Amino acid sequence: MMTPQTMPATANSDLQLVEWSLMGDRDAFRQIVERYQALVCSITYNATGSLTLSQDLAQETFVAAWKQLSELREPAQLRTWLCGITRFLVGKELRRQGHEPIHAAEPFGAIHDSPSPDPSPSAQAVSREEEAILWRALEQIPDVYRQPLILFYREQQSIERVAVELDLSEDAVKQRLSRGRKLLHEEVIAFVEGTLTRTAPGQEFTGAVLAALPVAAGSAATAGAGLGAKGTAAAKSGGLLAVLGAWLVPVISVVGSLAAQWLIVRAAPTPRERRVKKLAFIALWTFALAWAWAGRLALRAWAEHAEWTDQTFFPVMAVFWWFYITVIATVIVVLFRQMLAIRRQTDKETGSSPTFGTPLTVGTRIAFVVGMYLPAFLWLINLAWRSRDLVSVGVFTGTMVALAVLHFFQFQGRTGVARARGGMILITLAWAVILVMLNCRLDVWMAADCGTDLAEIHRLLPTWIIPSLTAALVLWIGFILALTKPKPHS
């Protein structure tokens, strides 16, 4: 990941990053944090004089920005908006504490006698004595010179970056830096320069901000077990994959499912079966839309109101979708059992298996299998592709094609109960593959989509949750199959 200092001119604009963040893309917000963390930390340190408090306030600034991002009316003014949040939180904290920035500084000579601090992973830690001496030196400088000086060393000594961040000309920055250095005592200037450079926020700070973020940016973020509308790969590709993943895939899935179900209803061999299928599909879609759309938005609103962290939200969302799949699976199993009962009764009354209501031409078969299997696998193929998991993409694509071909040919020479059983076996096999792959690869996709590592994902969503929910789902389906099994005499 590029730092703000090395980011090329073609880097994503603030407008793009805000738009992607509003879609739930945490990698885009990570870029925002990396771009402005030095500025925000410099403002908080300049106001408080405490390295620890300044970083806490800076993290609080970015968390507040994430939650209030939908309120930003002009995304191009992101920097000014962030500075406003920063100064508001600084003022609030200083009023709460009822005191000015720290002044308890040790004499300069104490630095030579103090033990060297243990290096932190980011090599940014300083001792309390160093921190006190640092502020003792800086507090003697007027704010107009101190702010550019702090930011200069936090921005890798880039005059151009300081000028941009503070809305000053480069000549004005040079003059203020020169005056600020002259105001520093000669014997401490090297110490101040080195300490400010070492305490600049880096990847550790960025990771801490991302870990502290609640569920969504504003109210526009997308769902899916905490996964954003697009991930790291989408951000790097300019947003096209995000649009495809967020809109095209759901549209294809819904249209394909509706088409397949319409063909299933038309192909029903009797009016009674056709009527039962219509009612079942209407109930199915009513629940699906209410739960997956309204229910999801309600859960996210609740999570934002309660300010859940991801460590709470991820398991709750996993249970949310498990319930959704369980209800869908239950309806499908009950409908299948009902269809078999109707067809057995029809066979008994007529003495033969009736043909389908509408003849299944080659085109109808193709439309049916495409509408049946493409929606089931497309969202997973898209998720694996965004995560650059080409092996999973190949597995899903191969399974989808193989099962669709088998389902296409199993129509030949079969009618009634035999045809229904053959189709249900293939559909069951498809979902078995999907469940296995979700258990094996979901954490990898989530890590790639959220721009973090597996250890962080396993902290947010413990590894035992998905297998446990899968086992519960399988047991429930087995229970429903046993409960709806026809009696021998029927």
ABEGO torsion letter per residue (X at the ends): XBBAAABBAABBBAAAAAAAAAAGBAAAAAAAAAAAAAAAAAAAAAAAGBAAAAAAAAAAAAAAAAAAAAABABAAAAAAAAAAAAAAAAAAAAAAAGBBBBABBBBAAAAAABBBBBBBAAGABBBAAAAAAAAAAAAABBAAAAAAAAAAAAAGGBAAAAAAAAGBBAAAAAAAAAAAAAABBAAAAAAAAAAAAAABBBAAAAAAAAAABBABBEAABBBGGGBBABBAAAAAAGGAAAAAAAAAAAAAAAAAAAAAAAAAAAABABAAAAAAAAAAAAAAAAAAAAAAAAAAAAAAAAAAAAGBBAAAAAAAAAAAAAAAAAAAAAAAAAAAAAAAAAAAAAAAAAGBBBBBABBBBAAAAAAAAAAAAAAAAAAAAAAAAAAGBAAAAAAAAAAAAAAAAAAAAAABGBBEAAAAAAAAAAAAAAAAAAAAAAAAAAAAAAAAAAGBBAAAAAAABBAAAAAAAAAAAAAAAAAAAAAABBBAAX
